[in-house]
Amino acid sequence: MPTGSYSVLFKNKIKKFKKITSVDPDKSVSIRSFLIGSIGHGISEISNVLESEDIFSTIDCLKKLGVKIKRLGKKSYRIYGKGLGSLYAKKNSLLNCGNSGTCARLLIGILSTTPNIQVKIKGDKSLSKRNMVKLIEAMSEFGAEFYPKKKFNLPLKMISSTMPTGIFYKAGVSSQLKSAVILASMNAFGETTVIENKNFKSRDHTENILLKNSNILKIRKEKNQSIMKISGKGHVECLKLSVFGDPSSSAFPAALTMLTPNSYLKIKNVGLNPKRTGFYRLMKKHGAKIVYKNLRKNNINELVGDICIKSSKLKPIRASAKIYPSMPDEYPILFIIAALTPGVHVFKGISDLSNKESSRAYEIKKILNKIGIKCKLTRDKMKIFGTNKIKKKSINISSLGDHRICMSSAVLSLVTSCPIKIRGFETVNTSSPSFLKVIKALGGKFEIKKAS
């Protein structure tokens, strides 16, 4: 792929295919491995790491905080952990999280209770638009301070707590906020309690990585909730982990397969944690031919396997608010599937989509309106009137710094042959640098044009 800014033009309908492929390694687990490895005791080794811009931003931030990280080879890294409370940076050092909300929120969690930290944290244009008010409120309970006051988006100046103590926190739909609280509490005095409603459980990779540290994290499951107890000032063990394929990135070639007649695709070695597979459960419920094969557990108790998808005749989709935490990144492609499937589709509980890399429901609605798809959007609900009769007109789209908008638009064009030019396509490299390679392997055609 070219360096710098570029656009991609899709205009040809993809032909039927029968393929086996793999997708990029999981971004959530890759970032968490570096962050937790950096505060572990000893040397952590992580293989099959996602080598994307979000991960490179994370590595750069950690190096500025004194962490030694060595690349051993392609997708393989060694992290020399400094232990809890040992990260350090010069006063007013600048930490640039790029496009990564995961890096920003989780790193702020770690630093909020790390002694003598006074840093400036920034992100790119997209990340700087994202609201950090809930994160600031939670970290302020630990005693961290943020400046300017009453400013709730990056860039921000952060001063860590001088005497962090455990808090009580009720988790919502955001795994990033929950993880930030868990990571902050690990270096706080006393015990932190995190309550999570069983109907709105977000992804739990942070907990799975930490669970072998029984001196730090204990989880008790009750009828309607899970109760996490995090004991501060413990000992974080180092990691040895091979990262599995990203289930969110897999959703895009999976959708392309469902919507392309007489096609079949096997995606190998994908993470199938139930809190990440809401998209696949929802699609199976509405007629998608999806089967998991070669299932096994890895060394952090995460389910891994192959996803096999066939062309499918889908029914109108009804998605309740309960399923949102298990598939927040898949809604853009889900909206595309709905638009191309006849019937009325309803998606509830989607208000948090407005605080992603873009206002995702609104941006997809604009794209669908251009090809004659009727949509009704409110703050927390989207209704799409799907049809197989669209207006085939040329569309120009700005990426808005949102990789999922780019990838969803690509699938829309490949299924319909509607010409779509996507500017700023390089943003896909934040999470899925192999996306175009996978599309090409499936037979998809496109033109890359470097920005002048």
C-alpha positions in Angstrom: 0.0 0.0 0.0 1.2 3.5 -0.7 2.4 5.8 2.1 0.7 9.1 2.9 -2.8 10.0 2.0 -4.6 8.1 -0.8 -8.1 7.3 -2.1 -9.5 4.0 -3.4 -12.1 3.7 -6.1 -14.4 0.7 -6.1 -16.7 0.2 -9.1 -16.8 -3.4 -10.1 -19.2 -6.0 -8.7 -17.2 -8.9 -7.1 -17.7 -12.4 -8.7 -18.6 -15.5 -6.8 -15.7 -16.9 -4.8 -14.7 -19.9 -2.7 -11.7 -19.0 -0.5 -9.8 -19.5 2.7 -8.2 -16.5 4.3 -7.1 -14.9 7.5 -7.5 -11.3 8.8 -5.3 -9.0 10.8 -4.6 -9.8 14.4 -6.9 -8.4 17.1 -6.4 -4.7 17.8 -7.9 -4.7 21.3 -5.7 -7.6 22.5 -2.6 -6.3 20.8 -2.9 -2.9 22.6 -3.8 -4.4 25.9 -0.8 -6.7 25.7 1.6 -3.9 25.3 0.0 -1.8 28.1 -0.3 -4.6 30.6 3.2 -6.0 29.7 4.7 -2.6 30.4 3.5 -2.6 34.0 4.2 -6.3 34.5 7.2 -7.7 36.4 9.7 -9.3 34.0 9.8 -9.8 30.2 6.6 -10.3 28.2 6.6 -11.8 24.7 3.8 -11.2 22.3 3.5 -12.8 18.9 1.2 -12.3 15.9 0.8 -8.6 17.0 -1.3 -6.3 14.8 1.3 -4.0 13.2 -1.0 -1.1 12.5 -0.8 2.6 13.3 -2.8 2.3 16.5 -0.3 -0.2 17.9 2.6 1.9 16.8 1.1 4.9 18.6 0.8 2.7 21.7 4.4 1.6 21.5 5.7 5.2 21.0 3.8 6.4 24.1 5.2 3.6 26.2 8.7 4.2 25.0 8.3 7.8 26.1 7.3 6.5 29.5 10.6 4.6 29.8 9.5 1.1 28.6 11.9 -0.9 26.6 10.2 -2.7 23.7 12.1 -4.8 21.2 10.8 -6.1 17.9 12.0 -9.7 17.5 10.7 -10.1 14.0 7.5 -9.8 11.9 4.6 -9.3 14.4 6.7 -10.4 17.3 7.8 -8.2 20.3 9.5 -8.4 23.6 8.3 -6.0 26.4 10.6 -5.3 29.4 8.0 -4.6 32.1 8.8 -1.9 34.7 6.3 -3.0 37.3 3.2 -1.2 38.7 3.7 2.5 39.4 7.1 2.6 37.6 6.3 4.4 34.4 7.8 7.9 34.2 8.1 10.8 31.8 9.6 14.3 32.0 7.2 17.0 33.1 4.8 18.1 30.3 6.0 15.3 27.9 3.7 14.9 25.0 2.0 11.5 24.4 0.4 11.1 21.0 -2.2 8.4 20.9 -2.9 9.0 17.2 -6.3 7.6 16.2 -6.5 5.1 19.1 -9.2 5.6 21.6 -8.2 2.3 23.3 -4.6 3.5 23.7 -5.8 6.9 25.0 -8.3 5.7 27.5 -6.4 2.7 28.9 -3.1 4.6 29.1 -4.8 7.5 31.0 -6.2 4.8 33.3 -2.7 3.5 34.1 -1.1 7.0 34.4 -3.9 8.4 36.6 -2.6 6.4 39.6 1.1 6.3 38.6 3.2 8.6 40.9 4.6 11.9 39.7 3.1 11.9 36.2 2.4 15.3 34.5 1.9 14.8 30.8 0.0 16.2 27.8 -2.1 13.7 25.9 -3.2 14.3 22.3 -4.7 12.4 19.4 -5.4 12.9 15.7 -8.3 15.0 14.4 -10.7 12.1 14.7 -9.7 11.1 18.3 -9.7 14.8 19.4 -13.5 14.9 18.6 -14.3 12.0 20.9 -15.9 12.8 24.3 -13.7 11.9 27.3 -16.1 13.2 30.0 -16.9 9.8 31.5 -13.2 8.8 31.6 -12.3 12.1 33.2 -15.0 11.7 35.8 -13.8 8.2 36.7 -10.2 9.1 36.9 -11.0 12.2 39.0 -12.4 9.8 41.6 -9.0 8.3 41.9 -7.6 11.8 42.4 -6.2 12.6 38.9 -6.5 16.1 37.6 -7.2 17.2 34.0 -6.7 20.6 32.4 -8.2 22.8 31.1 -11.1 22.3 33.5 -14.5 21.7 31.8 -12.7 20.5 28.6 -13.7 17.0 27.7 -11.8 16.1 24.6 -8.1 15.8 23.7 -5.6 17.4 23.9 -5.5 17.5 27.7 -3.0 17.9 30.4 -3.1 15.2 33.1 -1.6 15.2 36.6 -1.7 11.9 38.3 -3.2 11.3 41.8 -0.9 11.9 44.8 -2.9 9.4 47.0 -5.1 7.2 44.8 -7.6 5.0 46.7 -10.1 2.4 45.4 -13.5 3.4 44.1 -16.9 1.9 43.4 -17.7 1.9 39.6 -20.7 0.7 37.7 -19.7 -0.3 34.2 -21.7 0.6 31.1 -21.4 -0.5 27.5 -17.8 0.8 27.0 -15.1 -1.8 27.6 -12.5 1.0 27.3 -13.9 2.9 30.3 -14.2 -0.4 32.3 -10.6 -1.3 31.4 -9.3 2.2 32.3 -10.9 1.8 35.8 -9.4 -1.7 36.3 -5.9 -0.5 35.2 -6.1 2.6 37.4 -7.3 0.6 40.4 -4.3 -1.8 40.2 -2.0 1.0 41.5 -4.5 2.5 44.0 -4.5 1.8 47.7 -7.2 -0.5 48.9 -9.9 -2.3 46.9 -11.9 -1.2 43.8 -15.3 -2.7 43.0 -16.6 -2.8 39.5 -20.2 -3.9 38.9 -21.3 -5.1 35.5 -24.9 -5.8 34.5 -25.2 -9.2 32.8 -27.3 -7.8 30.0 -24.8 -5.2 29.1 -21.4 -6.9 29.5 -18.7 -5.3 27.3 -15.6 -7.1 25.9 -13.5 -8.6 28.7 -10.0 -9.0 27.2 -8.4 -6.9 30.0 -10.0 -9.2 32.7 -8.9 -12.4 30.8 -5.3 -11.2 30.6 -5.2 -10.3 34.3 -7.2 -13.2 35.7 -4.1 -15.3 36.3 -3.0 -12.6 38.7 -5.3 -13.9 41.5 -3.7 -11.5 44.0 -5.1 -8.6 41.9 -8.4 -9.5 40.2 -11.3 -11.7 41.4 -14.6 -11.9 39.7 -17.8 -13.2 41.3 -20.9 -13.9 39.1 -24.3 -13.4 40.5 -27.7 -13.8 39.0 -28.0 -10.4 37.3 -24.5 -9.0 37.5 -20.8 -9.7 37.8 -18.8 -8.2 40.7 -15.1 -7.5 40.1 -12.8 -6.9 43.1 -9.4 -5.3 42.2 -6.8 -5.2 44.9 -4.2 -2.4 44.5 -0.5 -2.5 44.8 -0.2 -6.1 43.7 2.2 -8.0 41.5 1.4 -8.1 37.7 2.8 -11.2 36.0 4.4 -11.0 32.6 2.7 -12.3 29.5 3.4 -14.9 26.8 0.7 -14.6 24.2 -0.1 -15.2 20.5 -2.8 -12.8 19.3 -5.7 -14.3 17.4 -7.5 -12.8 14.4 -9.8 -9.8 14.9 -13.5 -10.8 14.9 -14.5 -7.2 14.1 -12.2 -7.1 11.0 -13.6 -10.5 10.0 -17.1 -9.1 9.8 -16.4 -7.2 6.6 -15.3 -10.2 4.4 -18.0 -12.2 6.2 -20.6 -9.7 5.1 -19.3 -9.7 1.5 -19.7 -13.4 1.4 -23.3 -13.4 2.8 -24.3 -10.8 0.1 -22.4 -12.4 -2.9 -24.4 -15.3 -4.5 -22.8 -18.8 -4.6 -19.9 -17.8 -2.4 -18.0 -19.4 0.5 -15.3 -18.2 2.8 -13.4 -19.7 5.7 -11.6 -17.2 8.0 -8.9 -18.9 10.0 -7.8 -18.4 13.7 -10.3 -15.8 14.7 -11.1 -14.7 18.3 -14.6 -16.0 19.2 -15.0 -14.6 22.7 -18.8 -14.4 23.2 -18.5 -10.8 24.1 -17.0 -10.1 20.7 -19.3 -12.2 18.5 -22.6 -10.4 18.7 -22.5 -9.7 15.0 -22.3 -13.4 14.1 -25.0 -14.4 16.5 -27.3 -11.7 15.2 -26.7 -12.6 11.6 -27.2 -16.4 12.2 -30.5 -15.5 13.9 -31.6 -13.7 10.8 -30.7 -16.4 8.3 -26.9 -16.2 7.8 -25.1 -19.5 7.1 -22.3 -19.3 9.6 -20.5 -22.1 11.3 -17.6 -22.1 13.8 -15.0 -24.9 13.4 -11.7 -26.0 15.0 -12.6 -24.4 18.4 -10.1 -24.2 21.2 -9.1 -22.1 24.2 -5.8 -20.1 24.2 -3.6 -19.4 27.3 -5.7 -16.5 28.5 -8.9 -18.5 28.2 -10.1 -16.9 25.0 -12.1 -19.0 22.5 -10.4 -19.2 19.1 -11.6 -20.9 15.9 -12.4 -20.7 12.2 -15.5 -18.9 10.8 -17.1 -20.5 7.8 -19.6 -18.4 5.9 -21.8 -19.1 2.9 -24.0 -16.9 0.7 -27.3 -16.3 2.6 -30.8 -15.3 2.2 -31.3 -12.9 5.1 -34.4 -11.8 7.0 -35.1 -8.2 8.2 -32.8 -7.6 11.2 -34.0 -6.6 14.7 -31.2 -5.7 17.0 -32.0 -4.8 20.6 -29.9 -2.6 22.9 -28.6 -5.7 24.8 -26.5 -6.8 21.9 -24.7 -3.5 21.4 -21.7 -4.1 23.8 -20.7 -7.3 21.9 -20.5 -5.6 18.5 -20.0 -1.8 18.6 -17.5 -1.8 15.7 -19.7 -3.9 13.4 -22.7 -1.6 13.2 -21.5 0.2 10.0 -21.3 -3.0 8.0 -24.5 -4.2 9.7 -26.3 -1.1 8.3 -25.0 -1.9 4.8 -26.3 -5.5 5.1 -29.7 -4.2 6.2 -29.8 -1.7 3.3 -29.3 -4.4 0.7 -31.7 -6.9 2.3 -35.4 -6.2 1.5 -37.5 -5.3 4.6 -37.6 -3.0 7.5 -34.6 -3.3 9.9 -34.5 -1.8 13.4 -31.4 -1.2 15.6 -31.9 0.0 19.1 -29.5 1.2 21.8 -27.0 2.8 19.4 -26.4 6.2 21.0 -22.8 5.4 21.7 -22.0 5.2 18.0 -21.9 9.0 17.9 -18.8 8.9 20.1 -16.7 6.6 17.8 -14.2 7.7 15.2 -17.1 9.4 13.5 -20.8 9.6 14.2 -21.2 6.3 12.6 -25.0 5.9 12.2 -25.4 9.4 10.8 -22.5 9.0 8.3 -23.8 5.6 7.0 -27.3 7.1 6.8 -25.9 9.9 4.5 -24.2 7.3 2.3 -27.4 5.1 2.0 -29.6 8.1 1.3 -27.4 8.9 -1.8 -28.2 5.5 -3.3 -31.9 5.8 -2.5 -32.1 3.9 0.7 -34.6 5.3 3.2 -33.4 5.6 6.8 -34.8 7.0 10.0 -32.3 7.9 12.7 -32.9 9.2 16.2 -30.4 9.5 19.1 -30.7 5.9 20.1 -32.4 4.1 17.2 -31.9 3.5 13.5 -34.6 2.1 11.1 -33.5 1.1 7.6 -35.8 0.3 4.7 -33.8 -2.3 2.8 -34.2 -3.0 -0.9 -32.4 -4.7 -3.7 -33.2 -1.8 -6.0 -30.7 1.0 -5.5 -29.7 4.1 -7.4 -26.4 3.3 -9.1 -24.8 6.7 -9.0 -21.2 7.7 -8.4 -20.4 8.6 -4.8 -17.5 10.4 -3.3 -16.9 9.7 0.4 -14.5 11.2 2.9 -13.1 8.7 5.4 -13.6 11.1 8.3 -10.8 9.2 9.9 -13.0 6.2 10.5 -11.7 2.9 9.3 -15.1 1.1 9.6 -16.8 3.7 7.4 -14.2 3.0 4.7 -14.5 -0.7 4.9 -18.3 -0.7 4.9 -18.4 1.5 1.9 -16.0 -0.8 0.0 -18.3 -3.8 0.7 -21.3 -1.7 -0.5 -19.7 -1.0 -3.8 -18.3 -4.6 -4.3 -21.8 -6.0 -3.8 -23.8 -3.5 -5.9 -21.2 -2.2 -8.5 -22.1 1.3 -7.4 -19.0 3.4 -8.0 -17.7 4.7 -4.7 -14.5 6.7 -4.3 -13.2 6.8 -0.7 -10.8 9.6 0.2 -8.4 9.2 3.1 -8.5 5.4 2.8 -5.2 5.2 4.7 -7.2 5.4 7.9 -7.9 1.7 7.5 -4.3 1.1 8.4 -5.1 2.0 12.0 -6.8 -1.4 12.4 -6.8 -3.4 9.3 -3.7 -2.8 7.1 -4.4 -6.1 5.2 -8.0 -5.2 4.3 -7.3 -4.5 0.6 -5.0 -7.5 0.4 -7.9 -9.7 1.6 -10.4 -8.1 -0.8 -8.0 -8.6 -3.7 -7.5 -12.3 -2.7 -11.3 -12.7 -2.9 -11.4 -11.3 -6.4 -12.4 -7.7 -5.6 -11.1 -5.0 -7.9 -10.2 -1.4 -7.0 -8.0 1.5 -8.0 -5.7 3.3 -5.6 -4.9 6.9 -6.3 -2.4 8.8 -4.2 -3.4 12.2 -3.1 -1.8 15.0 -5.0 
